[in-house]
Amino acid sequence: MKPAQRRKLVMWVQEAYGMGVSRACRLATISRSLWYYRSRRPPQTALTMRLKELSQVRPRFGYRRLHVMLRREGWTVNHKRVRRLYRLEGLQLRLRTRRRKHASIHRGIPPAATRAHERWSMDFVHDALFDSRPFRILTVVDQWSRWSPILEVASSMSGSSVAEALDRVIAEHGAPVSITVDHGTEFTSRALDEWAYRRGLKLDFIRPGKPSENGHIESFNGKLRDECLNANQFLSIDDARSKIEAWRTDYNLRRPHSSLGHLTPSEYVQRGQETGLKKSAESAFGTP
């Protein structure tokens, strides 16, 4: 067990059983001197900030090359410290090297959405009609409100089809800042990449084999599968569109969501808008 883990164990024993430091240290087989030791290492705030800045400017550089650049700028630091900070800040590359450029390359864990239409998640769900003909559903969900702006049903879809569907949604509801997607061929296509560039949107690609990094859409797809696709038979593409759109409307307007305090997505958006207006009024006129 590492010293840091032993220190946590000592803290837990103290809180759980009300023991003194000496007895808790003996149980955790840690010396009291190590328990009382406090690092005198100066904070690495400035170095961390500069490392993050360089990693954004040079998205394909690893920690070794970033270490060389820091040394050239006059930072007296070895590669081991750069590697430690590099990993702590989650700056490892999230994309495999590709010949074709993407609209964006995101490093680290993206920040959580703080308002509606800031970050969307997008994916595909597959199903079949009554006669076994397959079809696909383009699923899109807002990460902040869990509101679904569109469920596009078609026999097949390309990157251009995805862009056209998103154009219709954006014309009605506005554009997000970024869209989280996986490495499906439609999302890595040149057509969608050019569309995102023209729109000024960022395509936030998750790491290959890490669907948990797009957990919002995975959860939404599970609900779609359980509550709609598994509960209905679809006679045709038009029948599938009608039933799936009815489910989307019910999901947005009437289905309570536990992560939203048992509000529906539309109620959560409305409450957020009211809270924003109240804060704006208080900042403008002062809190009564």
Secondary structure by P-SEA (a helix, b strand, c coil): ccaaaaaaaaaaaaaaccccaaaaaaaacccccccccccccccaaaaaaaaaaaaaacccccaaaaaaaaaaacccccaaaaaaaaaaacccccccccccccccccccccccccccccbbbbbcccccccccbbbbbbccccccccccccccccccccaaaaaaaaaaaaaccccccbbbbccccccccaaaaaaaaaaccccccccccccccaaaaaaaaaaaaaccccccccccaaaaaaaaaaaaaaaaccbbbcccccccaaaaaaaaaaaaaaaaaaaacccc
